[in-house]
Amino acid sequence: MTQHRYRCLVVDDEALGRELIETHLKQLPSFELVASCASAVEASELLSTQPVDLLFLDIEMPVLKGTDFYQGLAHRPRVIFTTAYRDYALEGFELEAVDYLLKPITFARFFRATQRFLASAQAGRLTPEDSGESNNASIFIRVNRKDVRLALADVVYVQGLKDYVRVHTRNSVFTVKETMTSLSQRMGEGFLRVHRSYLVNQSAITALTRHDVELGELEIPIGDTYRDSVVEKMGHTR
């Protein structure tokens, strides 16, 4: 059986940045490099003629930022953002990025990002019957006097704000009058309380220490009273 290969496009105004990702990609047989572009404008021309499954997209580029370019695409491939700056982590999640890589990018970190892409791509090929899941993985939250359906798979993390919670999804932020305890119970076992003020989607966790969890390059602290349960749940022993 022929192995499926995912078509990749690298976009970075720095030659060294492009070359590093190209070198990493050559070590992964599931991925095929379609082209490497030095600007968003060049990438836009290529995307108009060639289909691509995954973009490795630098954010800070002259003329047109990577995030602005991606937002403007009519048909968006999946994207892994690359940047030298941490400040764009949340923006990356809001654009439904697979991951967010901070330069210089090690192969180990690059590999984890591509594995996240493969997992989501393979899951996307399954029908609800194939995967054993239903389309009911959602809850309703009260926003501006309306009950809004919230797809749990889209939630990255929840932040507690005294009498309210702020729900951060991959493309929106909702402020809801509900307690963290109540929302945590409704969202179920896929979400992990790591701090009195933070609840995270376990599938969004890319790294873990005894002091924080990482969602891409976004770091969320683990509270002292939650540390043991987080360690037990995630199987982290160090």
N, C-alpha and C positions, 0 to 999 in steps of 0.2 A: 504494500500500500504506500502510495506517494505521500510524503509528509507535507502538510500545508505550510506554506511560507508566507509570512505577513510582509507586505510592501511598506517600506519606511522611507521617509523624507527627513533629512537633517537640514535645519535652517539656523545659521549662526553667522554673524558678520566677522567673526574671528576665525582665521584658518586653523589655528591650533585647536579650537573648540570643536570644529567640524571633524578634524582628523582623529581626535580622541574618541568621539562617538563612533566614527567609521571603524576604528580599530576594535572597539568593544563589540560592535555588531558582527564583525567577521568571526567572532568566537561562538556565535549563537546560530545554529542551523535553522531555527524556526523563523529567522528574519532575513529579508532581502533588501539591500539598499537600492532604492530607485534612483535617487539623485541627492546631491548636496548643494544647497543654495546659500549665497552670501547675504541675501536680503529677503525681506517679506515680499517685495515686489516681484523678484525673480521666482519665489516660491508660488506666488499667486498665478503666474503665467503657466508654470508647470502643472499645477493642480487643475487647471482648466482643460488639460489634455490627457492627464494620466491619473488613474485611481490610486489612492494611497490609503493604507490601513492605519498607519501610526506616524505622527509627527514628533520629532525631537526638536523643540522650538525654543530658541533663546528669547528672553524677554526684552532685555535692554539692547535695542538695535537702533541705528540712525534712521531717520525718515519716518519709520513706522514701527512702533513697539510690537513685540510678539503677541501680547495679550490683545491689543487693539486689532491686529491682523486676524487673529483667530476668531474674535467676536464677530468680525465682518464677513466670515465665510458663510456662504449659503448652505454648503454641505460640509460638515466638519468631520474629519477623521478623528480618531482618538488622539490625545496629545499628552506628551510628557514634557513639561517645561524645564528648561535649564537656565540657570542664572547665577551670578556671583552675589546676589543680594537676597537675604532672608525675607525682606519686607513684602514680597509678593506671594507668600505662601497661601494666605487666605484667598486672595484674588484667584490663584490657581485652582483652589478647591471650588470656588464659586463658578468657574468655567468648566467644571466637571473633569478636571485633569485626572489622568491615571495616576500621575505622581509629579513631584516637584524636586528636581535634583540641584543641589547646591555645588557649584564649581569650587575646587577641582573635583571631578567626578571619578571616584574609584570604580573599578570593575565590579566589586562586591555590591556596592550601592546601585550601580547600573543594572546588575543582574536581578536584584530584588524588584526594581521598577518594571523590568520586562516580564518578570513572573506575575506581577499584579495584572499587567495587560493580558497575558495569556489566560489567566484565570477568568478575567471578565469576558474575554472574547469567547472562550469555550462555554462559559455559562450562558452567554447570549445566544448561542446556537440551540440551546435546549428549549423545548416547549415546557409549559407548566407541568404537563403530564410526564414528560421525560425526567424532569428534575425532582418531581415529587412535591413541588411547591404550588401554591395557589396564587391568584392575583389579589388576595386579600391581605397582603403584608403591608397594611396601612392603618392609620388611626385618624381620627378627626381632632383638629385643634381649633380653638376659638380665636379668630383673628378679625379685628374690626367688625365685630357683631355678626360674623359669619362663621359657620363651621366649615373649615377647609380640610380636604383630604390630604394627608401627609404620607407619602410613600417612605417607608422606613429605610429602604435601601439608599435613598437620596440623602439621608441625614448623616452628617459628618460628626458633629458633636453638639451638645447642649450646654449652655452656660447659665448658672443660677444667678439671679439679680434680686435678692431679697424676696419681694412678693411676686416676682415675675421670673420667667425663664426666656432665654433667647435661643432659638433653634436654628443652628447653622446647617443648611443643606448645601448641596453642590452648586446651586445657582441662586439661592435666596436666603434671607434671614428673616425669621418670624419672631416677634415678641408676643408671648402668651402669658396670661394671668393664670398660672398653675404652679404647684410646688414641684420641686425636683423629685421628691419621693413618689408623688402621684404619677408624674409623667414617666418616670423610670419603670414603674410597675406596668403601665400601659404599653410601653415600648418593648418589653420582653427581654429574653435572655441574650439577644444579639447585642445588647448595649451594656456597657460596663461603667459602674460608678467608680471613678478614680479619685474623686475629691468631693468635698461637700458642695463645691460650685461647678463641678464638671462631670458630664456623662458622655461617653464616647462610643461610637460605633466600632465594634471590635474588628470589622472587616476593613476599616480605614487605618488601623494601626500598622505602621511600617517598621517601628523599632520600639524597644522597651528597656528601661533601666529600673532600678529600685526607686528612683526619684522622679521619673517622668515617663510619659508615653509620647511617641512622635507620630504625627499624622503628616507624612511627608516631612517638610521642614518646620512644621508647626509643632511646638513643644507645649505639652499640657502637664502641670505638676500632679504628682500622686500624693494625696494627703496621708499623714501618718496613720490615721485611724482606718484608712482603706488599703494600706500597703499589703497586708497579709492576704486579704481577699483577692486583690489584683494578682499577686504572685501565684496564688493557688489556681485562679481561673485561667491565667495565661501560661502556667507551667514554667514560669521563670524562676530559677533557683539561685542565681548569683546575687 
